[in-house]
């Protein structure tokens, strides 16, 4: 354990910091498991059964949603995004001008509103 000195303070090395973090993580994990067991012991059985059913239902629904999303084809969305990107590239100057004018209009409106509130 090498500790470098910076002025009047001792600074632990990165290896020592990693060890400290690993020890703290282990203690936190143990504490979380202990608290989880205590809560489980004090929770009535019907409530635990209902929570288990709900968790299973949510897990099954998420898995089903994942399968449905995987089955869908997003070609139309991809094509629209490609067309929008192509249009933005070809009309870059016009889009920049419109964005500048819009930003200036919003700033002017905000300044006007701030003056009215005074």
N, C-alpha and C positions, 0 to 999 in steps of 0.2 A: 504494500500500500504506500505509494509515493504521493506525498502531498506537496504541491508547489506552494510557494509563499508569494503573496502579492501584498506588499506593504505590511500591514499588521494582521492581515487576514490569511488564513490557510484555505486553499482551494483544493478540493479533492480532484483526483484525476478522472478521466472519462471511464476508466475501468472500474474504479471505486464507485462512481455514480451509477454505473450499470448494475453492480452488485447490490447497492442500496435499493435501487428501483426494483430489482428482482425480489429482494427480501420483503419490501413493502407490498408488492403485488401478491406474493404468497400469503402474507398476513391478511390482506384485504379479501382474498379469495376464501381463506379459512373462515374469516368473520362472516362473510356473506353466506357460506354454507351453513354455519351455525345459526344465523338469524333465520335462514330459510327453514331449517328443521324446527326451530322454535315456533315459527308462524304456522307451519304445517301441523305441529302437535296441538296447537291451541285452536285451530280451525275445525269447526264441526264437519263430520263426514259428509252429510248431504251437500254442504257448500263445496267441498272438494270435488265431489262427484259431478256437480253442475259445472264447476270450472273446467274439469277434465273434458266433459262433453262439449263445452263451448270451444275449448282450445282445439279439440279434434275437428269440430265443424269448421272453424276458421282455417285450420291447416288444409283440410280437404278443399274448401272453397278457393283458397289461394293456389293450390296445385291445379285445380280445374281452370282457373283464370289463366294461369301460366300456359297450360296446354292449349287453350283457345287462342291466346295471343300468339303462340308459336305456330298454330295452324293458319292464321290469317296471313294474307299476302299484302304487303304494303307498297306494291308497285305504283299505284296511283299517287300515293303521297310522295313517294320518291321522285316520280316523274314531275309532279307539281313543284317540288323543291328544286329540281334541276332546272325547270323552266324559269323559276323566279331568280335563281342564281345567274343564269345566262342573261336574263333581262337586266339584272343589276350590273353585271359586268359591262354590257354594251352601252348602258345609259348611266354610267358612273358620274359624269359631269352634271347631268340633269338631276340625279338623285341627291348629289352633294349640295347643289343649289337649293333644291326644295327643302332639304334638311336644315340648311342655314337660315332660310327665310322663316321656316316654322319655328326654329329656336329663337330667332330675333322677335317674332311675334309673341311667343310665350313669355319671353323676358320683359317685353314692353307691357304686356297685360299684367304681369306680376308687379312691375314697378308702379303702374297706375293704381292697382288695388292697394298697394302699400301706402301710396300717397293719400288715398281716400280714407284709410283707417287712422291716419294721424290726426 
